[in-house]
Amino acid sequence: MKRIKKWSALAIGLLTAVCMMVGCTDKGAGTPEDTFPYYPQRTQMKEDGQYYAPEGVEFPASLWQTPASERYEALDRGEIKAYFIQSVDDTKVFCYVGLPEGASAEDPVPAVVLVHGALGTAFYDWVRAWNDRGYAAVAMDTEGRMPKTDTSTYNAVYETSVMPHGPANASFTDCTKPIGEQWVYHALASVIASASFLKSFAGVDSSRMGITGVSYGGFLTCLAVGYDDRYAFAAPVYGCLSNAEGAGEFGSYIRNNEGADLWDDTGALAAGNAPILFVNSDTDTHFTLDSMARCIRAAKYGAATVIPGLTHGHAQGAEVREVFAFADEICLKKTPLVRVLTFPENGEIGIAVPESVKVSEAVQRYTLSETVDSSTEWAEEKATLSGGYVFVSAEKYKRHYYILLRDSRGLYAASVLV
């Protein structure tokens, strides 16, 4: 326990020192009494092309330039405007773009890229939700589709795009094709082009641009932060990488299709420089907590939020309060989420709690099952908080466990699964 506390204290000290050096600020940040370990503020980003470059995957540098675009007024939704933008191989991607009222070159706002999941498309109401919180936003289609006039996160209807488009999502059955013909390649290109388009608007502060995605969109978000270095934060909801080693349904797609492991590798997360908040429940059918844990361990700045009872869907994933709080923490210098500083070891983790916030609940969620999937039964025991640490029992009969924290705002934070 002393060894763990020693390293926890060292981690807090180093993170705090880094943040103070790069000018990271928040409520009370930089004052002598504020020791919260803020994420380092990103000051240098690769803006001119691909960052993470595994063998065989090469995106054209033109995707990092402002794409050609054309309006599609028929699908405008008030202040949310519809466009088609240029992507790879002369394909065109449908997207919605919205800026909050008052955004201008003189007063630019932070921004977010929104990536839908399977059986979805670009959602105007997702853009509006972020506009209402002071963010510019773009929501693109990644599957050769476009919305209808009544499409929303609550009504995920769509039609085939009227423009030349990339391939549909084939659940990795296309991974024996050349990389440039695969759905993941085209979907990532759509995300990159959309980020380039969003940052071209005069009212957007591109140094404060983040990304979030739901399900397959969360999977793409994990890849995007490695291939594209321009993000200040990322928040994949449900979706993650390292799925082939897990028992979720998504992992079966990877295991059953030759070549799909290229896209499931955590190398993109290890390469990426953005703080990443991974969000899921502990009973999701498609993505599992053990896969999420491997992603957090791989990422430079990985954190977890586990939300009990969170069901799988576009509307549910788009409305996670912790995602908004995470973005506000990094882009607007608002009060951070509770930070888990160490991986669980011998039933102990170190945490950091921001000023004006208290931990209102701390529990250990554990299972007697070797397998973690949607049918796993979880039991719960109260945890003990003391001096910046959380203590739980770690008996061997508890095959897997994680520590779940809820703060005085009702926001969740969690340790990785062990």
C-alpha positions as CSV (number, residue, x, y, z in Angstrom):
1,M,0.0,0.0,0.0
2,K,2.9,2.4,0.8
3,R,4.4,1.7,-2.6
4,I,1.1,2.5,-4.4
5,K,0.7,5.7,-2.4
6,K,4.2,6.7,-3.3
7,W,3.5,6.3,-7.0
8,S,0.1,8.0,-6.7
9,A,1.6,11.0,-5.1
10,L,4.3,11.1,-7.8
11,A,1.6,10.9,-10.5
12,I,-0.3,13.8,-9.0
13,G,2.8,15.9,-8.6
14,L,4.0,15.3,-12.2
15,L,0.6,15.9,-13.8
16,T,0.1,19.1,-11.8
17,A,3.5,20.4,-12.7
18,V,2.9,19.7,-16.4
19,C,-0.4,21.5,-16.3
20,M,1.1,24.5,-14.6
21,M,3.9,24.7,-17.1
22,V,1.6,24.6,-20.1
23,G,-0.8,27.1,-18.6
24,C,-3.7,24.7,-17.9
25,T,-6.4,26.6,-16.0
26,D,-9.7,25.8,-14.3
27,K,-11.7,26.9,-11.3
28,G,-8.8,27.9,-8.9
29,A,-6.2,26.4,-11.1
30,G,-2.7,27.8,-10.7
31,T,-3.3,29.0,-7.2
32,P,-1.0,27.6,-4.5
33,E,-3.9,25.6,-2.8
34,D,-5.1,24.0,-6.1
35,T,-3.4,20.6,-6.6
36,F,-5.9,19.0,-8.9
37,P,-4.0,17.1,-11.8
38,Y,-5.5,18.9,-14.8
39,Y,-4.9,17.4,-18.2
40,P,-2.0,19.1,-20.1
41,Q,-3.3,21.8,-22.4
42,R,-2.5,20.9,-26.0
43,T,-0.5,23.6,-27.7
44,Q,1.0,21.7,-30.7
45,M,-1.0,19.6,-33.1
46,K,-0.1,18.1,-36.4
47,E,-2.4,19.9,-38.8
48,D,-1.2,18.9,-42.2
49,G,-1.7,15.2,-42.5
50,Q,-1.9,11.7,-41.0
51,Y,-0.3,11.2,-37.5
52,Y,-0.6,7.5,-36.7
53,A,0.5,5.5,-39.7
54,P,0.5,1.7,-39.4
55,E,1.8,-0.2,-42.4
56,G,-0.6,-0.1,-45.4
57,V,-2.9,2.7,-44.1
58,E,-2.4,6.0,-45.9
59,F,-4.8,8.8,-46.0
60,P,-4.3,11.7,-48.5
61,A,-3.0,14.9,-47.0
62,S,-5.8,16.7,-48.8
63,L,-8.2,15.4,-46.1
64,W,-6.6,17.9,-43.6
65,Q,-7.4,20.8,-45.9
66,T,-10.8,22.5,-46.2
67,P,-12.9,20.2,-48.4
68,A,-14.9,21.4,-51.4
69,S,-18.6,21.7,-50.3
70,E,-22.0,22.4,-51.6
71,R,-25.2,23.3,-49.7
72,Y,-28.2,21.0,-49.6
73,E,-30.9,23.3,-48.4
74,A,-33.7,20.7,-48.6
75,L,-32.4,19.2,-45.4
76,D,-31.6,22.4,-43.5
77,R,-33.1,22.4,-40.0
78,G,-33.4,26.0,-39.0
79,E,-29.9,27.3,-38.0
80,I,-28.4,23.8,-38.6
81,K,-27.2,23.8,-42.2
82,A,-26.9,20.7,-44.5
83,Y,-23.9,20.2,-46.8
84,F,-22.2,17.7,-49.0
85,I,-18.4,17.7,-48.6
86,Q,-15.6,16.1,-50.7
87,S,-13.9,13.0,-49.3
88,V,-11.6,10.4,-50.8
89,D,-11.9,9.0,-54.3
90,D,-14.3,11.7,-55.4
91,T,-17.0,10.6,-52.9
92,K,-19.2,13.1,-51.1
93,V,-20.3,13.0,-47.5
94,F,-23.5,14.5,-46.1
95,C,-23.1,16.5,-42.9
96,Y,-24.9,19.0,-40.7
97,V,-23.0,22.0,-39.3
98,G,-24.2,24.4,-36.6
99,L,-22.7,27.2,-34.7
100,P,-24.0,28.7,-31.5
101,E,-25.4,32.2,-31.6
102,G,-22.7,34.9,-31.3
103,A,-19.8,32.7,-32.6
104,S,-17.5,34.9,-34.7
105,A,-13.9,35.3,-35.8
106,E,-13.6,37.8,-32.9
107,D,-15.3,35.5,-30.4
108,P,-14.6,31.9,-31.6
109,V,-16.2,28.9,-29.8
110,P,-15.0,25.4,-29.1
111,A,-16.1,22.6,-31.5
112,V,-17.0,19.0,-31.6
113,V,-17.2,16.3,-34.2
114,L,-20.1,13.9,-33.8
115,V,-19.9,10.3,-35.2
116,H,-23.0,8.2,-35.4
117,G,-23.2,4.4,-34.9
118,A,-24.6,1.5,-37.0
119,L,-28.0,2.1,-38.5
120,G,-27.6,5.8,-38.1
121,T,-26.6,8.9,-40.1
122,A,-26.0,12.6,-39.5
123,F,-28.3,13.8,-36.8
124,Y,-29.3,17.5,-36.7
125,D,-30.5,17.3,-33.1
126,W,-27.1,16.1,-31.9
127,V,-25.6,19.2,-33.4
128,R,-28.2,21.4,-31.8
129,A,-27.6,19.9,-28.4
130,W,-23.9,20.9,-28.6
131,N,-24.8,24.3,-30.0
132,D,-27.0,24.9,-27.0
133,R,-24.0,24.3,-24.8
134,G,-21.8,26.8,-26.7
135,Y,-20.1,24.5,-29.1
136,A,-19.9,24.5,-32.9
137,A,-20.6,21.0,-34.2
138,V,-20.6,18.8,-37.3
139,A,-22.4,15.5,-37.6
140,M,-21.5,13.5,-40.7
141,D,-22.7,10.3,-42.3
142,T,-20.2,7.5,-42.5
143,E,-22.1,4.9,-44.5
144,G,-23.1,6.4,-47.8
145,R,-26.4,7.6,-46.5
146,M,-28.2,10.8,-45.7
147,P,-31.0,11.7,-43.3
148,K,-34.7,12.3,-44.2
149,T,-36.7,15.3,-43.1
150,D,-37.9,13.5,-39.9
151,T,-34.5,11.9,-38.9
152,S,-33.2,12.4,-35.4
153,T,-31.4,10.5,-32.7
154,Y,-34.8,9.3,-31.6
155,N,-35.9,8.4,-35.1
156,A,-32.8,7.0,-36.9
157,V,-34.3,6.8,-40.4
158,Y,-32.2,7.4,-43.5
159,E,-31.9,6.9,-47.2
160,T,-29.1,6.2,-49.7
161,S,-27.1,9.3,-50.5
162,V,-28.0,11.1,-53.7
163,M,-24.3,11.8,-54.2
164,P,-21.4,9.5,-55.1
165,H,-20.5,7.9,-51.8
166,G,-18.3,5.3,-50.1
167,P,-19.2,1.8,-49.1
168,A,-21.8,0.8,-46.5
169,N,-20.8,-0.6,-43.2
170,A,-20.3,-4.3,-43.8
171,S,-19.3,-5.4,-40.3
172,F,-15.7,-6.0,-41.4
173,T,-16.7,-8.6,-44.1
174,D,-14.9,-6.3,-46.6
175,C,-11.5,-6.5,-44.9
176,T,-10.0,-8.8,-47.5
177,K,-10.4,-6.0,-50.0
178,P,-7.6,-3.4,-50.5
179,I,-7.6,-1.0,-47.6
180,G,-8.7,1.9,-49.7
181,E,-11.9,0.0,-50.5
182,Q,-12.9,-0.9,-47.0
183,W,-15.7,0.7,-45.0
184,V,-13.5,1.7,-42.1
185,Y,-11.1,3.6,-44.4
186,H,-13.9,5.5,-46.0
187,A,-15.6,6.2,-42.7
188,L,-12.5,7.5,-41.1
189,A,-11.9,9.7,-44.2
190,S,-15.4,11.1,-43.7
191,V,-14.6,12.0,-40.1
192,I,-11.3,13.6,-41.0
193,A,-12.9,15.6,-43.8
194,S,-15.7,16.7,-41.6
195,A,-13.3,17.9,-38.9
196,S,-11.4,19.9,-41.6
197,F,-14.7,21.4,-42.7
198,L,-15.8,22.4,-39.3
199,K,-12.5,24.1,-38.4
200,S,-12.8,26.2,-41.6
201,F,-15.7,28.2,-40.1
202,A,-14.7,31.7,-38.9
203,G,-16.4,31.3,-35.5
204,V,-14.6,28.0,-34.6
205,D,-11.6,27.8,-32.3
206,S,-9.9,24.8,-33.9
207,S,-7.5,24.5,-31.0
208,R,-10.5,23.5,-28.9
209,M,-12.0,20.9,-31.2
210,G,-13.1,17.5,-29.7
211,I,-14.8,14.4,-31.0
212,T,-17.4,12.0,-29.6
213,G,-19.1,9.0,-31.2
214,V,-21.7,6.4,-30.3
215,S,-21.2,2.6,-30.7
216,Y,-19.5,2.1,-34.1
217,G,-19.0,5.9,-33.9
218,G,-17.1,5.3,-30.6
219,F,-15.0,2.7,-32.4
220,L,-14.2,5.3,-35.1
221,T,-13.5,8.0,-32.5
222,C,-10.8,5.7,-31.0
223,L,-9.2,5.4,-34.4
224,A,-9.6,9.1,-35.3
225,V,-7.6,10.4,-32.3
226,G,-4.6,8.5,-33.5
227,Y,-4.8,9.1,-37.2
228,D,-5.8,12.8,-36.7
229,D,-3.9,14.8,-34.1
230,R,-6.1,17.8,-34.1
231,Y,-8.4,16.9,-31.2
232,A,-8.3,18.5,-27.7
233,F,-10.5,15.7,-26.3
234,A,-12.3,12.5,-27.2
235,A,-15.3,10.7,-25.7
236,P,-16.2,7.3,-27.3
237,V,-19.5,6.1,-26.0
238,Y,-19.9,2.3,-25.9
239,G,-17.4,1.7,-28.7
240,C,-13.7,1.0,-28.2
241,L,-10.8,-1.1,-29.6
242,S,-9.3,-4.4,-28.5
243,N,-12.7,-6.0,-29.0
244,A,-11.3,-9.3,-30.4
245,E,-10.1,-10.2,-26.9
246,G,-13.5,-9.5,-25.3
247,A,-16.8,-11.4,-25.3
248,G,-19.0,-8.6,-26.8
249,E,-20.8,-9.1,-30.1
250,F,-18.5,-6.5,-31.7
251,G,-15.5,-8.7,-31.0
252,S,-17.0,-11.5,-33.0
253,Y,-17.1,-9.4,-36.1
254,I,-13.3,-8.9,-35.7
255,R,-12.5,-12.5,-35.0
256,N,-14.6,-13.8,-37.8
257,N,-13.2,-11.6,-40.6
258,E,-9.7,-11.8,-41.9
259,G,-7.8,-8.5,-41.7
260,A,-10.2,-6.8,-39.4
261,D,-7.7,-6.9,-36.6
262,L,-5.9,-4.0,-38.3
263,W,-8.6,-1.7,-37.1
264,D,-9.0,-3.2,-33.7
265,D,-5.5,-2.6,-32.5
266,T,-4.9,-0.1,-29.7
267,G,-1.9,1.4,-31.5
268,A,-4.1,4.4,-32.5
269,L,-4.9,5.1,-28.9
270,A,-1.2,4.7,-27.8
271,A,-0.2,7.2,-30.5
272,G,-3.0,9.7,-29.8
273,N,-2.3,12.8,-27.6
274,A,-5.9,13.8,-26.6
275,P,-7.4,13.0,-23.2
276,I,-10.0,10.3,-23.8
277,L,-13.1,9.5,-21.7
278,F,-14.5,6.0,-22.3
279,V,-18.1,5.6,-21.5
280,N,-20.2,2.4,-21.2
281,S,-22.4,0.4,-18.9
282,D,-21.3,-3.0,-17.4
283,T,-24.0,-4.9,-19.3
284,D,-23.6,-3.6,-22.8
285,T,-24.2,-6.3,-25.5
286,H,-21.7,-5.0,-28.1
287,F,-18.7,-3.7,-26.1
288,T,-17.3,-5.0,-22.8
289,L,-15.5,-3.4,-19.8
290,D,-12.4,-5.6,-20.3
291,S,-11.9,-4.3,-23.8
292,M,-12.5,-0.7,-22.5
293,A,-9.9,-1.4,-19.8
294,R,-7.2,-2.4,-22.3
295,C,-7.9,0.8,-24.2
296,I,-7.6,3.0,-21.1
297,R,-4.3,1.3,-20.3
298,A,-3.0,1.9,-23.9
299,A,-4.0,5.6,-24.1
300,K,-1.8,8.4,-22.8
301,Y,-4.6,10.1,-21.0
302,G,-7.5,7.6,-20.6
303,A,-10.4,7.8,-18.1
304,A,-13.5,5.8,-17.6
305,T,-17.1,6.5,-16.9
306,V,-19.4,3.5,-16.2
307,I,-23.1,4.4,-16.0
308,P,-25.3,1.8,-14.4
309,G,-28.3,1.0,-16.6
310,L,-27.1,2.9,-19.7
311,T,-28.8,1.2,-22.6
312,H,-27.4,1.1,-26.1
313,G,-28.7,3.7,-28.6
314,H,-28.1,6.9,-30.4
315,A,-30.2,9.1,-28.2
316,Q,-28.9,7.6,-25.0
317,G,-25.3,7.9,-26.1
318,A,-25.7,11.4,-27.3
319,E,-27.1,12.6,-24.0
320,V,-24.5,11.3,-21.6
321,R,-23.9,14.2,-19.1
322,E,-20.4,13.1,-18.3
323,V,-19.4,13.7,-22.0
324,F,-20.6,17.3,-21.8
325,A,-18.8,17.8,-18.5
326,F,-15.6,16.3,-19.9
327,A,-15.7,18.6,-22.9
328,D,-16.4,21.6,-20.6
329,E,-13.5,20.7,-18.4
330,I,-11.0,20.8,-21.2
331,C,-12.5,23.4,-23.5
332,L,-14.2,25.8,-21.2
333,K,-12.1,25.3,-18.0
334,K,-15.1,24.3,-16.0
335,T,-15.0,22.0,-12.9
336,P,-13.5,18.6,-13.8
337,L,-14.8,15.2,-13.4
338,V,-13.4,13.2,-10.4
339,R,-10.1,11.8,-11.7
340,V,-9.0,8.2,-11.1
341,L,-5.2,8.4,-10.9
342,T,-4.0,4.8,-10.5
343,F,-5.0,1.4,-11.8
344,P,-6.6,-0.8,-9.1
345,E,-4.0,-2.8,-7.2
346,N,-4.7,-4.9,-4.1
347,G,-8.1,-3.2,-3.7
348,E,-6.8,0.4,-3.8
349,I,-7.0,3.3,-6.2
350,G,-5.9,6.9,-5.9
351,I,-8.3,9.7,-6.9
352,A,-8.4,13.4,-7.2
353,V,-11.5,15.4,-6.4
354,P,-11.9,19.0,-7.7
355,E,-12.7,21.9,-5.5
356,S,-16.4,22.4,-4.7
357,V,-17.1,18.7,-5.5
358,K,-17.5,15.8,-3.1
359,V,-17.7,12.0,-3.7
360,S,-21.2,11.2,-2.7
361,E,-21.0,7.4,-3.4
362,A,-18.2,4.9,-3.8
363,V,-18.8,1.3,-4.5
364,Q,-17.1,-1.8,-5.7
365,R,-18.9,-3.6,-8.5
366,Y,-17.7,-7.2,-8.8
367,T,-18.6,-10.5,-10.4
368,L,-17.9,-14.2,-9.7
369,S,-17.8,-14.9,-13.4
370,E,-14.7,-15.3,-15.4
371,T,-16.4,-13.9,-18.5
372,V,-17.5,-10.3,-18.8
373,D,-20.4,-9.8,-21.2
374,S,-24.0,-8.5,-21.3
375,S,-25.2,-11.4,-19.1
376,T,-22.6,-11.0,-16.4
377,E,-24.2,-10.7,-12.9
378,W,-22.7,-7.9,-10.8
379,A,-22.7,-7.6,-7.0
380,E,-21.9,-4.4,-5.1
381,E,-20.2,-3.5,-1.9
382,K,-19.5,-0.1,-0.3
383,A,-16.0,1.2,-0.7
384,T,-14.0,3.2,1.8
385,L,-12.6,6.7,1.1
386,S,-9.6,8.0,2.9
387,G,-7.1,10.7,2.1
388,G,-7.3,10.6,-1.7
389,Y,-7.7,6.8,-1.9
390,V,-10.5,4.4,-2.3
391,F,-10.2,1.0,-0.6
392,V,-12.1,-2.1,-1.5
393,S,-11.7,-5.8,-0.7
394,A,-9.9,-7.9,-3.4
395,E,-10.6,-11.5,-2.5
396,K,-9.8,-14.0,-5.1
397,Y,-13.4,-15.2,-5.5
398,K,-14.1,-11.8,-7.1
399,R,-13.0,-12.6,-10.6
400,H,-13.4,-9.1,-11.9
401,Y,-14.2,-5.8,-10.3
402,Y,-14.1,-2.1,-10.8
403,I,-14.7,0.9,-8.5
404,L,-17.5,3.2,-9.3
405,L,-17.7,6.8,-8.0
406,R,-20.5,9.3,-8.1
407,D,-19.9,12.9,-7.2
408,S,-22.2,15.5,-5.7
409,R,-23.3,16.7,-9.1
410,G,-24.5,13.2,-9.9
411,L,-21.7,12.5,-12.4
412,Y,-19.9,9.1,-12.6
413,A,-16.3,8.2,-12.7
414,A,-14.8,4.7,-12.6
415,S,-11.6,2.7,-12.4
416,V,-10.7,0.2,-15.1
417,L,-11.9,-3.3,-14.7
418,V,-9.5,-5.8,-13.1
